[in-house]
Amino acid sequence: MKNITITQLKYVLAVEEARSFAKAAKLCGVSQPTLSMMLKKLEDELGLIIFDRSKSPTIVTAEGEKIILRARKIFNELSGLEEDLHFAKELSGEIRLGLIPTLAPYLLPLFYHHFCQAYPQTHLKVYELQTDHMISQLKRDQLDIGIMATPLHDSELVEQSLFYERFFIFSNAPRMKVKLSWSDIPTDSLYLLSEGHCFRHQTLQICKIKKTDEISFQGGQFETLLQLIKKHRGVTLIPELLYHQLTENERTKYVSEFNPPIPTREIGLVAARFFLHERKMAALTESILANVPVSLQSHKRNSYKIIPIA
């Protein structure tokens, strides 16, 4: 049986994060020779090289990537065990939370301070990430929980539905109807989010567009699209939380609703191992649902058309 210690795995993760043996030693509060010796003993024990020391900054070998992934899982298991042992205590510790860019500016301000006040012993560390990147980080144990469009249909992840968010049409085109069918959207003047946004893919499905070569404009954030549309002719789709951020005048001037079936996206919490983050997910759910508009919570899934994200 291999004689591997938790301390050695801690040093592995420190070097992977710092990309430097000297910086990792400082992070761990030991001398560099001690850290280097412990890692060399680990590599000898395993019969492989974890770090390529000839490079600067230090890089992880292909075999080392597997060791690092296992080390993260072990430390997360230990964290989960500690949480179970102290289940009766107040929720505490760091929570690494990811949100997709089409949610973060509109959802995070609604619940962030409420959550921090309700759980003062926690430290909410927030990252804004596109869906593919977030899924990768969840699986690599670099994130605890993600808030994104679901369902993902991924057997390695656990999902918990939060609410359903309708799509709205934002347009400066003349004589737009108050309510539109899917086929009414003028795709020749459509503005889109850029590649990587799941909302972009959903928009293309709603508008039945297969080729994007002739799309008028593709931007990285909604604010750019909306400002262009206000100044020029054009149309785009926006999520319901953004709709609630608009002024009454903007809604009247630029926004149209869809006739049934109304395209809708499901928003959920996602984690790699539910039993480790059950309390965190429950606390986030409570805080989010206490602060999002009631209209989002009242939507019934069978009354709307859920648009897949892929």
WOGI-V602573 format. One line per field, one symbol per residue. ss: DSSP state (a for helix, b for strand, c for the rest). phi: phi as a letter, one per 40 degrees, with the letter a starting at -180 (. if undefined). psi: psi as a letter, one per 40 degrees, with the letter a starting at -180 (. if undefined). A space follows every 50 residues. Layout:
ss->???
phi->???
psi->???
This chain:
ss->cccccaaaaaaaaaaaaaccaaaaaaaacccaaaaaaaaaaaaaaacccc bbccccccbbcaaaaaaaaaaaaaaaaaaaaaaaacccccccbbbbbbbc aaaaaaaaaaaaaaaaaacccbbbbbbbccaaaaaaaaacccccbbbbbb cccccccbbbbbbbbbbbbbbcccccccbbcaaaccaaabbbbccccaaa aaaaaaccccccccccbbbccaaaaaaaaaacccbbbbbaaaaaaccaaa aaaabbbbccccbbbbbbbbbccaaaaaaaaaaaaaaaaccccaaaaacc aaacbbcccc
phi->.ccbbccccccdccccccfaccccccdcgbccdcccccccccccccgabc bccccbcdbcccccdccccccccccccccccccccbdcccdagcbcbbbc ccbdcbcdccbdcdccccbcccbcbbbcbcdcccdcccccgcbcabbacb ccfbccbbbbcbabbccbbbabccfcccbbcdccccccbcbbccdhcccc cccccccfbbbbdbcdabbcacdccccccccbciaabbccccdccccccc cccbbbcccccccabcbacbacbcccbdccccccdcccccbcdddccccc dccbccccca
psi->hhghidddddddddddddfhdddddddefiiddddddddddddddefihd hheeihihihiddddddddddddddddddddddddfdeiihiihhhhiii deddddddddedddddddgeeihhhhhhiidddddddddefeidiihihi idfheeihihhdihhiiihhieiifiidhiideehgeefhhiiiidhddd ddddddefhdhedehdihieiddddddddddiiiiiiiiddddeeiiddd dddehiiiiihhhiihhiihidhdddeddddddddddddeeiiddddehh deeihhhie.
